[in-house]
Protein backbone atom coordinates (compact mmCIF):
# COMPACT_ATOMS: atom_id res chain seq x y z
CA UNK A 1 0.00 0.00 0.00
CA UNK A 2 2.93 2.34 0.70
CA UNK A 3 4.08 1.97 -2.90
CA UNK A 4 0.58 2.87 -4.08
CA UNK A 5 0.56 5.96 -1.85
CA UNK A 6 3.97 7.05 -3.15
CA UNK A 7 2.84 6.49 -6.74
CA UNK A 8 -0.33 8.55 -6.28
CA UNK A 9 1.49 11.40 -4.54
CA UNK A 10 4.19 11.42 -7.23
CA UNK A 11 1.60 11.51 -10.00
CA UNK A 12 -0.35 14.30 -8.31
CA UNK A 13 2.81 16.35 -7.77
CA UNK A 14 3.42 16.22 -11.54
CA UNK A 15 -0.15 17.19 -12.44
CA UNK A 16 -1.04 20.77 -13.36
CA UNK A 17 -4.48 20.39 -11.75
CA UNK A 18 -3.11 20.11 -8.20
CA UNK A 19 -1.23 23.40 -8.58
CA UNK A 20 -4.28 25.12 -10.03
CA UNK A 21 -6.28 23.88 -7.04
CA UNK A 22 -3.57 25.22 -4.72
CA UNK A 23 -3.61 28.62 -6.42
CA UNK A 24 -7.40 28.76 -6.19
CA UNK A 25 -7.34 27.98 -2.44
CA UNK A 26 -4.73 30.67 -1.82
CA UNK A 27 -6.43 33.26 -4.01
CA UNK A 28 -9.87 32.60 -2.56
CA UNK A 29 -8.58 32.87 1.02
CA UNK A 30 -6.65 36.08 0.25
CA UNK A 31 -9.77 37.60 -1.35
CA UNK A 32 -11.97 36.78 1.65
CA UNK A 33 -9.52 38.10 4.22
CA UNK A 34 -8.24 41.07 2.23
CA UNK A 35 -11.70 42.33 1.23
CA UNK A 36 -13.51 41.45 4.50
CA UNK A 37 -16.13 39.37 2.71
CA UNK A 38 -17.80 36.00 3.28
CA UNK A 39 -18.38 33.65 0.37
CA UNK A 40 -19.34 30.06 -0.16
CA UNK A 41 -22.70 28.46 0.50
CA UNK A 42 -24.48 27.08 3.57
CA UNK A 43 -23.35 30.05 5.70
CA UNK A 44 -25.15 30.61 8.99
CA UNK A 45 -26.81 34.01 9.37
CA UNK A 46 -25.80 34.45 13.01
CA UNK A 47 -22.13 33.92 12.26
CA UNK A 48 -22.25 36.30 9.31
CA UNK A 49 -23.91 38.99 11.41
CA UNK A 50 -21.27 38.64 14.10
CA UNK A 51 -18.45 39.10 11.59
CA UNK A 52 -20.17 41.89 9.70
CA UNK A 53 -20.56 43.83 12.94
CA UNK A 54 -16.78 43.81 13.39
CA UNK A 55 -15.44 47.02 11.86
CA UNK A 56 -11.79 45.99 11.78
CA UNK A 57 -11.07 42.30 11.37
CA UNK A 58 -8.39 40.57 13.38
CA UNK A 59 -6.47 37.53 12.19
CA UNK A 60 -8.94 35.43 14.19
CA UNK A 61 -11.87 37.07 12.36
CA UNK A 62 -10.15 36.27 9.07
CA UNK A 63 -9.91 32.59 10.06
CA UNK A 64 -13.59 32.55 11.08
CA UNK A 65 -14.59 34.16 7.78
CA UNK A 66 -12.45 31.67 5.86
CA UNK A 67 -14.12 28.83 7.76
CA UNK A 68 -17.59 30.11 6.90
CA UNK A 69 -16.54 30.51 3.27
CA UNK A 70 -14.86 27.12 3.02
CA UNK A 71 -17.96 25.30 1.78
CA UNK A 72 -16.81 26.21 -1.73
CA UNK A 73 -13.70 24.10 -1.19
CA UNK A 74 -15.79 20.93 -1.63
CA UNK A 75 -16.23 21.85 -5.28
CA UNK A 76 -12.71 23.19 -5.75
CA UNK A 77 -11.30 19.88 -4.50
CA UNK A 78 -13.26 17.77 -6.98
CA UNK A 79 -10.13 17.83 -9.10
CA UNK A 80 -8.33 15.85 -6.39
CA UNK A 81 -11.01 13.17 -6.63
CA UNK A 82 -10.74 13.02 -10.41
CA UNK A 83 -6.93 12.95 -10.41
CA UNK A 84 -6.68 10.38 -7.61
CA UNK A 85 -9.44 7.96 -8.60
CA UNK A 86 -10.21 8.61 -12.24
CA UNK A 87 -6.74 8.35 -13.77
CA UNK A 88 -6.07 4.64 -13.22
CA UNK A 89 -9.58 3.63 -14.25
CA UNK A 90 -9.67 5.82 -17.36
CA UNK A 91 -6.27 4.47 -18.43
CA UNK A 92 -7.19 0.91 -17.34
CA UNK A 93 -3.96 0.75 -15.34
CA UNK A 94 -5.79 -0.18 -12.13
CA UNK A 95 -5.75 -3.80 -13.36
CA UNK A 96 -1.95 -3.80 -13.33
CA UNK A 97 -1.99 -2.32 -9.83
CA UNK A 98 -4.36 -4.96 -8.49
CA UNK A 99 -2.34 -7.85 -9.85
CA UNK A 100 0.94 -6.44 -8.53
CA UNK A 101 0.31 -7.65 -4.98
CA UNK A 102 -1.88 -4.94 -3.43
CA UNK A 103 -5.26 -6.10 -2.12
CA UNK A 104 -8.56 -4.47 -3.07
CA UNK A 105 -8.94 -3.20 0.50
CA UNK A 106 -5.49 -1.62 0.47
CA UNK A 107 -6.22 -0.09 -2.94
CA UNK A 108 -9.43 1.61 -1.74
CA UNK A 109 -7.90 2.75 1.56
CA UNK A 110 -4.84 4.17 -0.21
CA UNK A 111 -7.07 6.20 -2.54
CA UNK A 112 -9.03 7.54 0.42
CA UNK A 113 -5.84 8.42 2.35
CA UNK A 114 -4.35 10.24 -0.64
CA UNK A 115 -7.46 12.40 -0.91
CA UNK A 116 -7.63 12.99 2.87
CA UNK A 117 -3.97 14.06 3.13
CA UNK A 118 -4.15 16.31 0.08
CA UNK A 119 -7.34 17.99 1.30
CA UNK A 120 -5.78 18.50 4.75
CA UNK A 121 -2.61 20.08 3.32
CA UNK A 122 -4.59 22.33 0.97
CA UNK A 123 -6.86 23.36 3.86
CA UNK A 124 -3.79 24.30 5.93
CA UNK A 125 -2.49 26.41 3.04
CA UNK A 126 -5.94 27.99 2.72
CA UNK A 127 -5.99 29.11 6.36
CA UNK A 128 -2.33 30.11 6.53
CA UNK A 129 -2.93 32.31 3.47
CA UNK A 130 -5.63 34.05 5.51
CA UNK A 131 -3.14 34.68 8.32
CA UNK A 132 -0.46 36.01 5.96
CA UNK A 133 -3.00 38.26 4.22
CA UNK A 134 -4.12 39.64 7.58
CA UNK A 135 -0.53 40.22 8.68
CA UNK A 136 0.23 42.11 5.45
CA UNK A 137 -2.76 44.32 6.31
CA UNK A 138 -1.22 44.98 9.77
CA UNK A 139 -4.12 43.41 11.66
CA UNK A 140 -3.98 42.35 15.28
CA UNK A 141 -4.08 38.66 16.18
CA UNK A 142 -7.34 38.85 18.15
CA UNK A 143 -6.25 35.98 20.39
CA UNK A 144 -2.99 34.29 21.37
CA UNK A 145 -0.82 32.86 18.60
CA UNK A 146 -0.96 29.42 20.17
CA UNK A 147 -4.78 29.44 20.12
CA UNK A 148 -4.86 30.81 16.58
CA UNK A 149 -2.51 28.12 15.24
CA UNK A 150 -4.35 25.41 17.18
CA UNK A 151 -7.61 26.62 15.62
CA UNK A 152 -6.08 26.50 12.13
CA UNK A 153 -4.83 22.93 12.65
CA UNK A 154 -8.11 21.70 14.19
CA UNK A 155 -10.27 23.39 11.57
CA UNK A 156 -8.15 22.04 8.70
CA UNK A 157 -8.35 18.52 10.13
CA UNK A 158 -12.11 18.68 10.72
CA UNK A 159 -12.86 20.11 7.27
CA UNK A 160 -10.53 17.59 5.58
CA UNK A 161 -12.17 14.67 7.37
CA UNK A 162 -15.76 15.60 6.58
CA UNK A 163 -14.97 16.47 2.95
CA UNK A 164 -13.18 13.12 2.67
CA UNK A 165 -16.34 11.34 3.86
CA UNK A 166 -18.22 12.88 0.92
CA UNK A 167 -15.38 11.91 -1.41
CA UNK A 168 -15.38 8.39 0.04
CA UNK A 169 -19.05 8.10 -0.89
CA UNK A 170 -18.16 9.42 -4.34
CA UNK A 171 -15.65 6.57 -4.77
CA UNK A 172 -18.48 4.09 -4.16
CA UNK A 173 -20.74 5.90 -6.63
CA UNK A 174 -17.93 5.90 -9.18
CA UNK A 175 -17.29 2.16 -8.78
CA UNK A 176 -21.00 1.38 -9.07
CA UNK A 177 -21.48 3.48 -12.21
CA UNK A 178 -17.97 3.25 -13.74
CA UNK A 179 -18.32 6.97 -14.47
CA UNK A 180 -16.02 9.62 -13.05
CA UNK A 181 -18.54 12.24 -14.19
CA UNK A 182 -21.28 10.64 -12.06
CA UNK A 183 -18.95 10.52 -9.06
CA UNK A 184 -18.09 14.21 -9.52
CA UNK A 185 -21.74 15.18 -9.91
CA UNK A 186 -22.49 13.30 -6.68
CA UNK A 187 -19.94 15.49 -4.85
CA UNK A 188 -21.68 18.60 -6.18
CA UNK A 189 -25.23 17.48 -5.43
CA UNK A 190 -24.83 15.59 -2.14
CA UNK A 191 -24.17 18.53 0.25
CA UNK A 192 -26.82 20.72 -1.37
CA UNK A 193 -29.43 17.94 -1.45
CA UNK A 194 -28.93 16.96 2.19
CA UNK A 195 -29.02 20.58 3.37
CA UNK A 196 -32.15 21.30 1.30
CA UNK A 197 -33.98 18.19 2.56
CA UNK A 198 -32.99 19.02 6.13
CA UNK A 199 -34.45 22.52 5.82
CA UNK A 200 -37.60 21.59 3.88
CA UNK A 201 -38.57 18.23 5.37
CA UNK A 202 -37.32 19.18 8.84
CA UNK A 203 -35.92 15.69 9.41
CA UNK A 204 -33.73 16.21 12.44
CA UNK A 205 -31.68 13.05 11.84
CA UNK A 206 -30.40 14.44 8.54
CA UNK A 207 -28.20 16.89 10.45
CA UNK A 208 -25.79 14.02 11.13
CA UNK A 209 -25.34 13.49 7.37
CA UNK A 210 -24.95 17.17 6.49
CA UNK A 211 -21.21 16.58 6.57
CA UNK A 212 -19.91 19.95 5.48
CA UNK A 213 -22.26 22.00 7.64
CA UNK A 214 -21.15 19.78 10.52
CA UNK A 215 -17.51 20.58 9.72
CA UNK A 216 -18.16 24.33 9.89
CA UNK A 217 -20.25 24.06 13.07
CA UNK A 218 -17.58 21.99 14.84
CA UNK A 219 -14.84 24.39 13.71
CA UNK A 220 -16.78 27.41 14.95
CA UNK A 221 -17.74 25.71 18.24
CA UNK A 222 -21.47 25.70 17.45
CA UNK A 223 -21.99 22.04 18.43
CA UNK A 224 -22.05 21.27 22.19
CA UNK A 225 -19.33 18.90 23.40
CA UNK A 226 -21.92 16.38 24.63
CA UNK A 227 -23.26 16.05 21.05
CA UNK A 228 -19.93 16.14 19.26
CA UNK A 229 -19.22 12.41 19.44
CA UNK A 230 -22.62 11.60 17.88
CA UNK A 231 -21.64 13.49 14.72
CA UNK A 232 -18.15 12.04 14.56
CA UNK A 233 -19.20 8.43 15.25
CA UNK A 234 -21.93 8.51 12.58
CA UNK A 235 -19.49 9.96 10.04
CA UNK A 236 -16.92 7.27 10.90
CA UNK A 237 -19.60 4.59 10.53
CA UNK A 238 -20.64 5.96 7.13
CA UNK A 239 -17.00 6.01 6.04
CA UNK A 240 -16.41 2.42 7.24
CA UNK A 241 -19.53 1.11 5.47
CA UNK A 242 -18.56 3.02 2.33
CA UNK A 243 -15.06 1.49 2.26
CA UNK A 244 -16.43 -2.02 2.84
CA UNK A 245 -19.01 -1.64 0.05
CA UNK A 246 -16.37 -0.16 -2.28
CA UNK A 247 -14.13 -3.18 -1.68
CA UNK A 248 -17.03 -5.55 -2.39
CA UNK A 249 -17.87 -3.72 -5.63
CA UNK A 250 -14.28 -3.66 -6.90
CA UNK A 251 -13.87 -7.36 -6.11
CA UNK A 252 -16.78 -8.11 -8.43
CA UNK A 253 -15.53 -5.86 -11.22
CA UNK A 254 -14.20 -7.55 -14.33
CA UNK A 255 -10.44 -7.32 -14.61
Number of C-alpha atoms within 10 A of each C-alpha: 16 10 10 16 18 13 12 20 17 11 14 18 12 10 12 9 16 19 13 13 18 18 15 16 24 20 14 21 29 23 18 19 27 16 9 18 15 22 18 14 13 18 19 12 8 9 14 15 10 10 18 16 9 11 8 11 22 21 24 24 24 29 27 25 25 26 27 25 21 28 22 15 21 22 15 15 23 19 17 21 24 17 17 20 24 21 16 16 15 12 9 12 11 17 13 12 15 14 11 9 10 15 15 18 16 17 18 20 19 20 19 22 14 22 26 23 16 18 24 22 14 22 26 20 19 27 28 19 23 29 26 14 21 23 14 10 14 11 16 14 17 14 12 10 12 9 12 17 15 12 18 24 16 15 24 23 21 21 27 25 23 25 25 26 22 24 25 28 21 25 28 22 21 20 20 16 12 16 15 21 13 16 25 20 15 19 24 16 10 17 20 15 13 18 18 14 14 17 13 9 9 11 10 9 9 15 17 16 21 23 25 25 23 22 27 25 17 20 21 16 11 12 15 10 10 7 9 14 11 12 18 19 12 13 21 15 11 17 20 14 14 20 20 15 16 24 20 14 14 17 13 8 10 6 11
